[in-house]
């Protein structure tokens, strides 16, 4: 049962609180028994520290920006308040660096943390924190901890860091050695709902369908997204068709005109029919029954002063009408129609995933990787995402009951 209250402060404001205050608030939303029950039974350390306390300490490491396990062990040893908030006894021993390293290794060897992340997303949906109507998908660079190697010496097995390149929002080329974090993000709450980590050389478009499938499989019973918003790097026919036919939703993606062919005769690049005089026709609505977009004569509607008049194309006082079927080409013909105010309004929501990446890197520690290998890096990033969702559940709706 959840007792929802109006939002009092944002996640950004939460991070300005004193460490023990923000940690208490974030930990109050986490029922870690749901996670520790999924971890294979083994001795956590020589003193038998509870798995829930170890996990809280690892999450606190991300929130407090503690650079490495060694510093985390030192903080627990010297800071009694921090130690108490994480669940350890105020007077007594605390885990050392090797104990944490072994526990992190165990946590990375199975999917227990990923399963808990999915469970926390479900709780956030149930609490009304995550809406799930519009999903933004994008990737962000993650630098590797290991030393960069020449491409010819790299093992391209999908499990190790690789060289990647992409252009930033200003068009500048960025190169890095490491990984890509692919996120499906709720545009309303700006929270991650599904994630995948790949070597940096994997194209963004390759991961769109897998991450949508993963989200549908895990959360399909509680949410039914209507729109998936992505940048031009995801402009691929198979993505449009999968979203339209398999997910019964619309892909909001700008066309990537680099190397593209000329549009079909009688249409412009956005899929808008062009009249006989060469003017783009005016979008006049969508018919959900026939799944068609309707376009009318721009002269009749007063948008263009055609020298030939409307009779050149049609003798009807209504003017010439053309309908396009989305099923024939979901990339060229989409709903809402590309270029309309509604389409642009939806596309503007894509920045939600950029703000999600920003919080993961600026307030947490997604850009401070001190482990090697894709499984350990994934574990590190999952801890960040769990902290972000838990903190947002506190700040956005003050979910009193444990998540």
N, C-alpha and C positions, 0 to 999 in steps of 0.2 A: 504494500500500500504506500502511495506517495502523497505527501502533503506539499502542494506546489504553492510557492509564494512569488510575488512580483520580483523582477530582476532588481537588485540593489546596486550591483557593481559589475564591471566587466572582468574577463579573465586577465586583461592587462592590468587592471587595478588590483586584482588579487595578488599579482606578483610583486606589488609594492609593499605588501604586508610584511611584518616581521616573519622570519623563517618558520618559527614554531607555529605561528598563527595560520599561515597558508598551508603548512603541512597538515595540521590538525583538520582544517576544513576539507582538504582533498582526501585525506585518509578516511574521513567520516563517510564518504560515499562508496567506499570499496569494501566489499565482503570478500576477503581474500581466501576464505575457505573454498570458494568455488574454483579457485586457481590451485591451491595447494593439494586439493584432492586429485588433481589431474597430473601432478608431478610424480614420476616413478619413485617408489619408496626407496630411500637410501639414507645413509648417515650424512647429515648436512655438514657436520664438523665434529671435532673431538669433544666439544662441550654440548652437542646436540641442540644447537640453536633452532628455534622454530622457523619453518619455511616462510610463514607469513611475515615474521620480523625481518628476515633476509630480503624479501621482496619489497617491503616498505622502505628498507634502507636503499635498495637499488633505485626505486622510484624517486626517493628523496635526493639521491645523487643527481638525477636528471633535472629535478626542479631547482636545486640549489646550485647547479652548474659546477659541481665538484668534478675536477678534470679526470680523475682516474680512481681505480679501486684502492690504491694505496692511500690516497688522500681521504677516501671515504672511511677506511679503517681508522685512520688517525683522528678524523672528526668524531667518530663514535667513541673513541677512547678518551678524548679530551673535553667533549661537550656533553654534560649530563642531560641537559634539556633535549638536545637533538637525539640522544640515545633513548630517552624516555618516550619521545613522540614516535619514534620508529618501532617501539614495542619492547625494547630490551630493558633489563633491570638497571635502575639508576646506579646501584652498587653491585658490581660484579664484572666479570670479563665480557668482552665483546669480540666478534669475529675478526680474525686477522685477514691480511690480504690473500693468503693462499686459500682460506676457507671460502671467501667470497668468489675467488676465481673458480674453484671447483663447483660451487653452487651455480654460477653463471654458465659454466660448461654444461651442467645437467639441464639447466633451463633451456639451453639452445639446442639440445639433442632431440627434443620432441616438440609437438605443436600445442603444448599446454597453454603457453602465453598467448598464442594466436587465438585459441578457443576462448580464452578469457576476454580478449579484446572483442571478439564477436559477441560474447555475452553482454559485455558492457555497452556495446552499440545498441543491442536489443533493449537494455534497461533505459538507455537515453531516449530511445524511440517511445517506449512505454511512458516515460516521464514527460513527454512532450518537448524535450530539449531538441531532438533531431526530428525534422519533418519528413525529409526523404522524397519530396515532390520533384525537385530539380537537383540533379547531380552534376557536379563539375569534375572533370578528370584531367589530370596533368601529371608531369613528372618534374623532379628537381634533382640536381646533382648532389652526390654525397661523396666527399673525398675519402679515399682509402687511407688506412693507417700504415699499411706496408709501403715499402719503397717502390716507386714507379719503375717499371721495366719496359724495354723496347717491345714493340708489337710482335716482333719475330720470336721473342722469348716467352710470350704469354700463352697459357693453355686456355683455349677457347671452349671450356666445358660448361659454361653457364654458372659456375660456382665461385669464380674468382674475379677479382677486380680487373677492369679493362679500361682502355682509353675511350673517352666519349667526347662529343662535340655538339653544340647547339647554339642557336642565336638567342640573345636576351631580348627584352622588350624594346631595346633601342637598336636592334639589328646587329649588335656586335657579336662576333664569334667567340665562344667560350670553349676552352678545352680543359679537361681534367682527367685524372686517373682515379678510378673508383667505381661507383655504382650509380644507379638511378632509383629513386624512390617514386613509385607510381601510386597515386592516391585517387580514390573516388571520394569526393567531399560533398556533404550536404550544404547547399548554398545558403540556407537560412541560418543555420547555427555555425557554419564554417568549421565543421568538425569532420574528421576522417571516418569513413564508414567501411572502407575496404582498402587494402594496401598490398603491394608486391614490391620486392626488391630484385633488381636484375643488374648484371654488369652494365657499365656505362655505354657500351657499344650497341645495346638493344634499342631499336627504334621505338618511339612512343606508340606509333600506330599498331605495333605488334602486340601491345599489352592491353589495348582498349577492350577487346572482346573478352579475353580471359578475366579481367578485373570486373567487368559487368556480369559475367557468368557467375563469378564467385559471390558477388553481392546479391544476385538474384537467388542463388542456391541457399545462402545463409539467412537472408533477411526478406526473401520474397513473400513470406507469409504475413508480414506486418507492414511492408511498404510496397507501393507500386509506382515507381517514378514515371513521370510523364515526359520529362526532358532530360537529355544527357548533353551537357555543354562542354565543348572542347575547342582548342585552337586549331589553326590551319594544318598543324603537323599531323592531325588525325584525319585529314581529308582522304578517305579511302572508301571505295564503293562497298566493300564487304562490311565495314562498320555501320554505314547508313542502313544497309539492308538488314543486318542482324538486329539492330535496334528497332527498326520499323516492323519487321515481320516476326521476330522471335520474342521481343520484349514489349511489343505493342506500344511503343513510345517514339518520340521524335529526336533526331540528332540535330543539335544546333551547332553547326561547324561552318566557319567561313571557307570558301573555296580557295584552294592553293593553285594559283594559275601558273606557277612555274612549270614549264614543259608541258602544259595542258594543251589539248587540241582545241580547235575552234568549236564553239557551241553548235548544237544542231541548227539547221536552217530555220529561220523564223523565230529564233530565241536569242536572248543575250546570255552573258555568263552566269547570271543569277537564276536562269530558268524562267525569266519573264518573257512571254510572247511579245514579238515585235509586229506592229501592224504593217500594212502594205506601204505606208508612207515612211516607215523606218522608226516610228516612235514606240518606246516601251509602253505596253498596255497597263492599265491600272488594276491592281489586285482588288477584287470585289467579294472576297469571302471564301470560306472553305465549307464544303459539303461533307460532313462526317459519314453519311450513309454511303456515298459513292467514292469517298476518299479522293476528291478532286478539288483543285483550286480553280476559282473562276476569275476571269480577267475581262475588262470592258474597254471600249474605245476611249482613248484619252481626249479626243475632240468633243465627244458627246458630254463628257464629264467636266469640260472646261479646263482641263489640264494642259492642253496643247491647242494651238490655233492652226489646224491642218489646212493647207491651201487647197486640198482636194475635197474637204468636207467629209462628213460621215457616209454619204451615199456611195462614195467610191468603194467602200468595203462592204457596206450592208445597206439595204433599203429600209431596214427597221428603224423606227424612232428610238429604239433602245440602244442602237449601235451594235457593232460587231462584238460577239462574245466568243471567247476561247476558253476551253477547260483543259486542264492538265491532270493526268492521273499519277498519283504519287507511287503507286505500285509499279508503274513502268520504269521509273528511275528515281528511287528515294534520295539519291544524291542531288540531282538537279531540281526535282520537285519535292519540296518538303512542307511540313506544316508545323508552325506558321511559315508562310512563304518568306524566303530569304530576302532581306532588304526592307521588309515592313517594320513598322515601329514595334510591334510585338516581338518579332524575331530579334531585333536589336536589344530590346529590354531584357530578353532572356539571355542573350549572349553576354551582356554586361555583367551578369551574375557569375561569369567564369572567374572573376577576380577573387571570389571566395576561396578557391583552392590556393591561390597565391598568398592570401593572408594566412591560411592554415599553415603553409610551408614556413612563412615568416615567423609565426609563433613557435613552431617546432624548433626553429633554428635560433631565434633571438632569445626567447624566454626559457627554452628547455636546452637540450644538448644534441640536437640532430646533426649539427655541424662539428661535433667534437667526438669523433670516433677513435677509440683507443683499443679496439679489438680487430681481429683479422678473420676473414672468411665470411661468406654470405649469410650463414646461419647465425653467427654471433652478431653481425651487424644488424640483421633483421630483429634479433632479440633486443638490441639496444634501441632501435627505432620503435619497436612495439611498446617498450616502457615509456617512451616519450608520448606516444599516441594515447596510451592509457592515462597518463598524467594529465594530458590536455582535455580529454573527455571528462575525467573525474572533476577537474577544476571547473570546467564549464557547467557541469551539472550543479555545482555549488553556486556559481555566480549567476547563471541564467534563471534558475528556477528554485534554488535552495531545496533540492531533493533531500528531505529529512531522513527518509527510510534508507537503509543501506542498499547500495547497488549490487 
